[in-house]
Amino acid sequence: MNTSSKVTTNITMHYNRTVQYFIASGGITTILCIFIVYQPLTESFLEDSSCMCNCAIDSEGDKWFYQRYRPTTHVLLNSKNSALDFNTYSWWRALQGESTVTNYTKVVEVLFSLFPDKNHFSNASPSRCRTCAVVGNSGNLIRSHYGALVDSNDFIIRMNEGPTKGFERDVGSKTTHRIIYPESAVDMDDATHLVLLPFKILDLQWIISAFTTKHIDMTYMYVRPTVKADMNKVMIIHPAFMKYVYESWLDKRGFYSSTGFISIMFALHICDEVNVFGFGPTRDGAWHHYFDDLVVDSNGGPHDGEFERKLIAELHQKQRIMMYKGF
Ligand SMILES: *[C@@H]1O[C@H](CO)[C@@H](O)[C@H](O)[C@H]1NC(C)=O
């Protein structure tokens, strides 16, 4: 973006904010926002930004959202932010009942001697418009023809085994980030960031092992001793982020967030516009993956699926995310 368009953006944003401040209704705000933002547009502004982005991060007075959303929370782990307070450490290690004596600090040291030690995604600004697609694994993607729409986003976040090969028309073909844990790990191509969702210190040891000695093949079940992925693109979700999502958003329902819900939260914190695909049941109320016929118990396991679905619906209704319901 050149300097003149940046100035335009800033003035517009400021005006936009001031006006929004006096308007309580979300619907009217949106209409005004479209009007105000698009009125003084230059062409370069149009290329770089969109109302959806600016409205989504700037509509103030949305008490419900800001009671829950903490933009300063650490999303990804690095060597400088890795210290965990006692409560976070205890909560995190209890998730899967890990009881072995392991020196977390020491494991983190090794972790960031191998993988990128960065302050990821610290470049948010009102003029940035990063669009993200979060693609869940629901059967409602079948015959959706969402593929091109998914692929048009800057980031495309998938989870666990969710494949693209053979399903491109409905789920897209690109994957920039794939969120996995040892028990759900799959190979990924060189363009994809492996994003580890760690539930225990052993998971951190596993990712180290997977790229070095390959000796860890057992957690509470058999896990792949190695995984194909670009080592320079590995990212690790911060345990404090998992606790924040559980407490601030899930109100401590269930035992911890599902991978799907945490993926949406991940996107809400690193993107300016979040488009969500492949969540929820099919139109017939069936719960299965788009890639197999296995019926999924949406309320089973350690998650409160119903509460998560309500939150997702609310985020959509408040225009913080855009839900594509599928078929
Ligand atoms: C854990 O490892 C760190 C860094 O290697 C070290 O400074 C610390 O003393 C160790 N803690 C314990 C309890 O062994």
The ligand as an SDF file (V2000), in Angstrom:
LIG
                    3D

 14 14  0  0  0  0  0  0  0  0999 V2000
   15.0780  -27.2120   34.0690 C   0  0  0  0  0  0  0  0  0  0  0  0
   15.9380  -26.8060   32.9980 O   0  0  0  0  0  0  0  0  0  0  0  0
   16.3970  -25.4670   33.0910 C   0  0  0  0  0  0  0  0  0  0  0  0
   17.0990  -25.1100   31.7920 C   0  0  0  0  0  0  0  0  0  0  0  0
   17.9090  -26.1390   31.3370 O   0  0  0  0  0  0  0  0  0  0  0  0
   17.2530  -25.3360   34.3300 C   0  0  0  0  0  0  0  0  0  0  0  0
   17.7450  -24.0190   34.4520 O   0  0  0  0  0  0  0  0  0  0  0  0
   16.4080  -25.7040   35.5580 C   0  0  0  0  0  0  0  0  0  0  0  0
   17.2150  -25.6870   36.7290 O   0  0  0  0  0  0  0  0  0  0  0  0
   15.7850  -27.0790   35.4050 C   0  0  0  0  0  0  0  0  0  0  0  0
   14.8200  -27.2990   36.4850 N   0  0  0  0  0  0  0  0  0  0  0  0
   14.8160  -28.3780   37.2330 C   0  0  0  0  0  0  0  0  0  0  0  0
   13.7760  -28.4390   38.2930 C   0  0  0  0  0  0  0  0  0  0  0  0
   15.5930  -29.2910   37.0570 O   0  0  0  0  0  0  0  0  0  0  0  0
  1  2  1  0
  1 10  1  0
  2  3  1  0
  3  4  1  0
  3  6  1  0
  4  5  1  0
  6  7  1  0
  6  8  1  0
  8  9  1  0
  8 10  1  0
 10 11  1  0
 11 12  1  0
 12 13  1  0
 12 14  2  0
M  END
$$$$
